Amino acid sequence: MGPGTLNDSGTPEFLLLGLWAPPSLRPLLWVSLLLAYLATVLGNGALVGLIALDRRLHRPMYRLLTHLALLDTAYVSTTLPQALAHMAMHHARLSLARCGAQLYVGISLGSCEAILLAAMALDRCLAVCKPLHYATLVTAPRCAALAGASWTLGFVLSVPNAVAALRLPFCPGRPAVDHFFCELPAVLRTACADTTANYRLVYGLGVPILLVPFALILASYTWILTAVCKLPSAGSRRKALSTCSSHLAVVGLFYGTVSAMYLRPRASTALPARHHKLVAVFYLVVTPVLNPLIYSLRNRDVHLAAQYVLARLRGTQIL
């Protein structure tokens, strides 16, 4: 049965070609992806655990960071376990329902992250530009509302793209889905119909999902830089910028890869599939692994929380 052909129930079935590697390197690729998945789950899980256990981290910045860690864990869990199973079993067929669910959840979680990063930028802006009013402006309920809005908007704004893609005709004899999961651009390339309207929808919804949050991030950091330049000492300027450096690094990783996949000109979809899969591996595998490291390596609060939690586990106290 070929990709896009009908199964016994009369619905399309897709064949995922997966990640290419020479036979001698496939075990190494499988182990590498498994380790990346475990590192993502353990790293983000440890970060969420530290924030939950140490009351000193019960602040808006870390509450939003908890949601980012949960998003990264959910995002990678929608694709990598399935890809690993397909590689191990040499079987990569997905029904329309399973492919559609993966497509929708994937673009929804990515949309949630884009909006959440804008909320985190606003939090950093208020912390630097309005330090005396920060505690009254960014309260726990408002922080929860920002996080809830990110999740809600991400899943709502992704419905049109998913529905439009799954309504396309997938006829026999078309190429297989040359990817390791059902990603929106890869699925659109398998349709045997004109997808111009679908790409217009992708670009149109890219404005509220990606470009508006990115514009808010740029505006927030413009205000931050303006405020930092007015600080009297170099030490205070470094301290203010250090609170934003981790978030900036995460924003650069996320927008650099996702924009290359969803906001590039349609003509670039003619590039070899390995280029598309390489970009997908970066934002799906590499970025979720790096995010907890970026937020913890140079973060003194996280270091102290880790020491506190370890001391509690050993039954000792840290003064």
Phi, psi and omega in degrees: 000125183274171179295139179078001177278173183265138174269192185296335180272358177085012179250154182296152175229135187251148176248118178270126181282339175076191179275133181274140173200147175302149182307324182290338183258355183297319176299321179294320178297317180298314180295320180297317179293322178297315179296321178296319179295314179297321179296322179295311182295314182290318181295311179290325177296319178296320179296316178297319179297317178298316181295323181288325187273333183255113183296338178293342178262009179276062180237160184307316182303316183279333173296318177292324178296327176301316179295323177297317179296320178294321177298313180299318180295316179294320183298311182288332181286341179283346187232313188296314179303318178296316180298320178294319178295319179297319179294323182285324185264353183055037181221119186225051178257137179230139174287166178300321181295314181292319178296317179296320179296317179295319179299311183294313181296322181297309181289332178293314180294321176297320178294318177303317183294321179299316181289322179295322178297326176292320177297321179292324177295320177298319177301314179294324179297314180292325180295323182272318187273333180231058186298326182286335181254003187301315184296328180274333181280319184250086179268168180300316178298321179292323177296316178296323179294320178297314180296317179297322177295323179297314179295315184294310181297321180301315182283328180285314183290344180272348182300312183301317180297317181293314181296316181296322180291319184283347177274354179290151175280131177246100190264162180298151174086358178280161179298154176292165175288105185277071182200174178256002171203169183279084176267146186307306180299323180293320178292320179298328181289346181266351184288146177258050179207167178291123182255017180303315180297325179294317180292325176297322178294320178300312181292322180295315179284344175295339179293303179287334184276318185246310189287319178296311175302320180295321177296320177295323178295315179298317179296319180299316182284338171294315177295323179296313180297322178297316180292321181295321180296339180271353180291145189286328187241155178295325180296317179292327177292318178296319181296318180294317181290329182294333179287346182251345188297320181296315180296320179298319179297317179294319178299316180298317179296315185291306185289329179297323183271315183293321178295325178295336181268320190251341183244010178282161177301148183299330181301334182286349177291349177281355178297155178305146183300332181297331177293316179298317182291327178295317177297318180297319178300322183293311184278342181266329185250308187288310185299313178297333176288321185283329186305310179296328177292317180299319183279348184248332187298317183248019183256110184295324180297319179292321178299315180295322179295320178297317178296320180296314181293318178298321179295321178296321179294328180274354179080021178247177181235146174248124181281000000 
